[in-house]
């Protein structure tokens, strides 16, 4: 009996091992005969093969004669290019494009369909990782993570606006504090802050600690005096930013600052932020200068020297101009990332409400386009051109959606941003690195993401064209892998057979 029991145990052991090996084999994928384009080795591009095991990259073979691993499922990438999944490090998942801040009233079904499609729209354009910079509705992020297919999601927790400043200023005084529990208290404004909010609970250190405890990887704050003729919003001083910097460093968080003008970016650079979240659309008193002023060049040199991460977000401006471009809603790709009911609403008079707010004076569309082109668009391109010539530390982010505009749609907005970056003077290699390894390094994800190397998460994108030869490559995607799961691009579009 004892001998029989030993034999029986050995038999079960062998069967268990065989079953385990079988399960392992079913989780092995061999992507072969593909051109590997990885940002850490752009000088070694060539045909090769990649082995995925249990959601991670197990092997990278840069040899045409690499032998297929036993039991692996083979995917031929012949004639195609394999890149790491793209990273968009500036999104706002809870905001619905084209919707006012009381979004969804009377349109619940339309909004639900949008949120259902949201993670698939990012994946459709190869974004396998996104970073939400200002969490205002944690449930939206949790729902995003629970979707059957979704990009990896990181966030900066609740942002740190200065009391009564941007973006708190968009809400009426009576209700503006509740959505921003991490606002920074300002003793000079004590009479304008509800008494239930105590100064000791809203110090930079206390705010950053709450961000850290929420599981965030970064903290976001703002320097913004306002817009157009109204530029009187309260802003923090260097002492407050220094406290935020100190707390972020102690808690291991990346410090990001909304700064879209010369004054703001100078403040950010002098305060040693890690990432400037926006291009320099405004030059203040230097706005009328047609050439890049020396004062701005000196600031940009400092940004390059300090290796501050830089997000130009040029497409933010085109997101506003979409209302004055009759061709925008005719773009075929919009129907791939926007549910039908929402797209029809965009085209209705009600759906164009934000365009009316942008043009209260009723100026001709051509005049508005000209003002943007000769003003903020010209300025931001000149800055990007200069930074590109110095090989600045660009990190790719889109600010999707940047405002209640239908001109910043998830996924598609990234592709359009890349087109604008190239137009502004960034090379295709700079764009590629910004959306892959630069983002991974800046946000401390490099051990997991950003390149095609053994041990990293198998977030991969297969495309027909090389991203180093044409920006259109980012719209030639055929397949996306999310943690090793193969997903045909067509299956990610709206109304596809999922």
N, C-alpha and C positions, 0 to 999 in steps of 0.2 A: 504493500500500500504506500509505503514511504517513497519507493522508487517511482510509482505511478504519479504520486502527488508532485514530485520534482519534475517529471516529464511534462505533466499538465501545466505546471507553472511556467516552464520554459516555452511551451507551445503558446500560451497566452501572451508571454513576453514578446515572442517573435511576431505574433499577429498584431500586437499593439504597436510594435516598431514599424511594421509594414504599413499599418493604417496611418501612423504619424508621418512616415515618409511619403505616403500617397497624398496626405493633406498638404505637406510641404511642397510637393511637386506641383499641385494645382495652384499654389501661390507663387510659382516661379514663372517669370516672363522674360524671354530673351528677345530684345529689340535688336535686330541685326541688319547689316548692310545699310547703315544709316550714317549720315554725316553729322558728327558730334560737334556742336558749337557751345562751348562752356566758357564763361567770362574769365576764369582764372588762367586759361591757356589758349588765348586767341591766336597765339603764334603756332599752335599745334592743331589746326583744324584738318580733319580727314575722316575717312570712313572707319567705322568701328561698330562695336556692339555693346549693349548695356544689359546686365542681368538685374532683374528686380526680384527680391525675395521678401515675402511678408511685408510688403509696403515700403521697403527701403532699397536703395541702390546697393547691390552686393558686389558688383564687379563692373569695371569699365575696361573694355578691350579696344585699344586703338590699332587694330590689326585686321586686315581683310580676311585672314584665314583663321580667325578665332573659332574654336570648336564649340558647338552647341552643348550646353549643360544637359545632363541626363534629366529627362522628364519635364523639361521646361516648355511652356507654350511659346511658339515662335511668332513674332510679329515682324514682318519684313518692312523696313523703312526705305527701301530702294529708291534712290533719287530724291529723298526727302532729308530734312534737317531736324535734328533733335536738340532742343534747348531746355534749360531749367524753367520751371514754372515762373511766371512773372509775379512781381510784388507791387501792389499799389499801396503806398504808405500814407494815403490821405483820403479817407472816405468818411461819409456820414450816413450810415445804413438806415437810421430811423427817419431821415428826411425823404419825402417822396417828390420826385421831380415834377415841377409844374403846379404843385399844391401849396396853398397858403399855410401858415403856421397852425391853424385849426384844421389841419388836413383831414380829409376823409368824411367830413360831415355830409351825410346823405349819399356818400359814394363808397360805402364800406366794402362792397363786393369788388369794386374796381381796385381799391387799395389792397385788399387781400390777394388778389391775383398778381398785383405788382410784387408784393413781398414774397409770394410763392416763387415767382420767376427770378427774383433778385440774385440769389447765389448762382443760378445757372447762367445769368447774363455775364457775370464776371468770368466764369469758367469758359464761356463761349469765346472770349477774347484772350484766353490763356492765363488769366489771373487766378493763380492757385493759392495766393495769400493776400489778405487785405488788412489794413490797420485803421480802426475807427478812432478818430482823433478827439471826439467829444461826445461821450455817452450821455444821452438824454433820456433814453428809454431802454433799460437793460433787457426787457423782455424781447425786444426786436432782435437783439444780438443772440439771445438764447434760442429763439426760433430759427435764426439763421444757422446756428450750429447744429440744430436738430434736423435740418433738411437732409433728405437722403443723399444729395450731392451738394457739397459746398466747399468753398475755399477755406483754408486755415484762417482763423480770425484772431487778431490781437487787438488791444485797445489801450487808450490813454486814460480810461476812466472818466469821471466828471472833470471838465476843464476848470481852470483857475482864472476867471475874469476878475478885473479890479472892480470894486464895488461901484455899481451904477454905470460902469463903462461897457464897452463892446464885449460880447453881444447881448448882455443883459438889457441894454438900452432899447432893444427892439420891443420888449414887453412893457406894459404899463407899470408904473412904479409900485402899485399895490400888489402885483403878483410876480414881479420879476425875480425875486430872491429864491422862491421855492424851486424853480427848475435848475438853479445853480448853487447847490449846497456847498460847493468848494470855492465860493467867491472869497476874495481877499478883503478883509476889513480895512477901512480907512477911517482913522479917528477924526480926520477933518470933516468927514461926511456923517458923523454920528447922528445928526438930526434928520438924515435922509435914509437911515437904515432902521428897519423895524426893531423894536426893543428886544424881541425874543432871540435875536441873533447876537451872541456874546463875542466880544473881541477875541477872547482866548481860544474860541472854537474856530476862528477863521484867520489865524496866522498862517503864513506860508508853510511852516513846519507841520501844523495840524492838517492843512489842506492836502499837502503831499503825502502825509501818512495815510489819509483816507484813500487817496488814489492807489497807493501801494497795497493797502489791505484789500482793495477790490480785485486784485490780480492783474493790474495793468502793467505794461512794459514801458510806458512813457507818460509824461505829464505835459499838458499843453496850456500855455497862457497867451496873453495878447498885448500888443501895443497898437492901439488904433484910436486916433483922435476924432474920427468921424468921416463923413462923406460930403461931397459937393460943398454947399455953403455952410453946412452945419458941422463944424469941426471943433466942438467944445466938449467932447466927452472926457471924463477924468481918466488919466493913465497913471500907471505906477512909476515910481522913481527908481534909480539905480539900487538904492538900499533894499527895496522890496524884491527886486529881481535877484539880488545877491543872496537873499534868504531862500528864495525858491531854488536857486542854483545849488546852494549848499545842501538843502534837504533832498533834492533830486539825486545828487551825487551820493549822499549817505544811503539812500534807499535803492541805488542802482537803477534809476530810471532815466530814460532819454528825455532831455528837455527840449521841447519844441515851442516856437513862438510864432503866432500870426503876426506878420510884419510885411506890408506891401508897399512901403514907401522908403525914401532915402533916410529920413529921420528914424523911422522905426527899425530899419535894418542896421543902422549904425548903433542904435541902442541895444539891439539883440547881439550884435557881434562883440560890442564892448562888455556885455554881460555874460559872455561865454556860453550862449545857448548851443545846443548840439545841432539843431535843425531850424532853418528859417523856412517857414511854411508859406511861401508865395514868392512870386517874382516882384521886381521893383517897378510897379506900374506908375508910381507917383514920385516925382523928384522935388516936390515942394517949390521953393522959389526958383529952382533950376528947370522947371517944366518946359519952358519955351526954348531952352537950348537945343539946337539941332544935332550937335555932336555930343558925345559922352563927356561930361565935365570932368576935370582933373580930380575934383573933390570926391566924385563917385568912384573914379578909378582907384583912388587910394583906399576907399572903403572896400571895394571888391578885392583888391590885393590882400587886404587883411583877412577877408573871408576865405580866400584861397589859402593863405598861409596857415590859418587856424584849422583848415579842413572842416569848416562848418558845412553841414549838409544843406543843400540848396534845392528847393522845389519851385521851379518857375511857374507852374500852374497857368500857362498861357490860355488854355482852353476855357478857363473861368470866364474870361472876357467874351469869348465867342459864344459861351452859354447864354450871355445876355443878348448878344447880337442875333441869336437864332430867331428872335421875334421880328427882326427886320430883314430877314433873309427868306424870301418866298420859296427857296429851293430846299431849305433845311429839312422840313418834314417829309420831303420826297425821297430822302436818302433811303435806299432799299434796306440797309442794315438796321434801321430803326424798328422795322417790323419784326426783326429777329430777337430783339431784347425788350420790346414793349408790348404788353397784352393789347389785343385788338380794341377793347372798350376804352382803354386809356388813350390809345393813339387817336381814336375818333374824337375823344373829348379834347385832346390837344388842339385838334383842328376846328373846334367849335368856338364861337365868340366868347363863351364863358371860359374856355380853356386858355384863351389868350390874355387873361386878365393881367398877368405880370408884365406883359409887353406894354400895356396901357400905363402901368405905374412907372415904367422906365421912361416913358415918353409922354409925360403929362402935358407938355407944351404942344404936342401934335406936330413935331418936326418931321419933314420928309425922311423916309427910310434911308435914302442915299446920303443925306446930310449927317445922320447918326453914324452910319458906317464910316464916313469920311472922318468924323471927329474921333472915333475910336482908333482908326488906322493912323492918323497923324498925331494922336495923343498917347494914351496908355499902351497901345500895342507897339507903336514905334519904340517907346522907351523901354519896355520889357524886353523886346528883341535885341536892342543895343546892349543891354546889360548881359543877356544870355550869350550873345556873340563874344563879348569880352571875357566872360567867365569860361566859355568853351575854349577860347584861345589859350587860357591859362590852365586848362584841364582841372577845373574846380571839382569839388566833391558833390556832383549832382546825385540826388536821390529822387526816384520817380514817385510822384504823387499827383492826383488829379483834383482833389477837393470835390468829389462827386456826392450829391449835387451841391454846388457852392452857394446856391440861393434857391428860392422857389421858382426855378426855371426849368423848362423841358429841354433846354439846350445842353444839359449835362446828364446823359443817360449812362447807367452802369455798364462797364465793359467797353462799350463803344466810345465813351469819353476818353478812355485810356489810349485807344488807337488814334483818335483825333488829336490828343495831346502830343503823341509821338510825332505826328505830322507837323505840328506847330513847332516842336523843338528842333526838328530838322530844318525847317524853314528859317528858324532863328539862328542857326549856325552850329548846332550840336552835331557831331559826327554820328553815324549809325552805331559805331562801337561805344561811344559815350552814352547814347540812349540805351543800348543793350545792357551795359554795365549798371546804369542807374536803376533799371527795372529788375535787376537780378542781384548781383553780388554786393553792389554798393548799399542797397536797401538792407540786405541780410546783415552786412557788417554794422551799419549804423544802428540797427535795432537789435543787435546782439543775437541774431538768428543764424549766423554763419555756420555753427556746428550742425545745423539741421537743413538749411535751405540756401539757395542762391547759386548753386553750381552743380554740375554733374560729377559727383565724386562718391566713392564707396562710403557707406555709412549714413549718407544723407537720405532724407525722406524722398521717396520716389514721386515727386511732383514734377511732371515733365510735359513738354509740348512738342508735338510733331507737326512740321509745316512744310509746304511745298517749296517755299523760297527761303533764301538765306537772309536773316535779319541784318547781316553786315553788307548786303548788296542792295536792299530795297526796304523802305519802311512798310511797303505793302505786304511784306512777309507776314506781318502780324495779323493780316486778314486772310492768310492762306493756310490757316490751321486745319488739320484733318483729324487729329486725335489729341486728347488731353488725358494724362494719368494723374489721379488724385490719390495719394498714398498707395500707389501701385494699382489702383483700379482704372482700367481702360475705359474711356468714354469717347465715343465718336462725337465730333463737334456738332454735327447736324442734330443729334439727339438733345442738344442743350438749348436749341432755339425755341421761341414761343410756338405753341401748337404743334410741336413735334410729337411723334409717337414715343412717349417716354417708357 
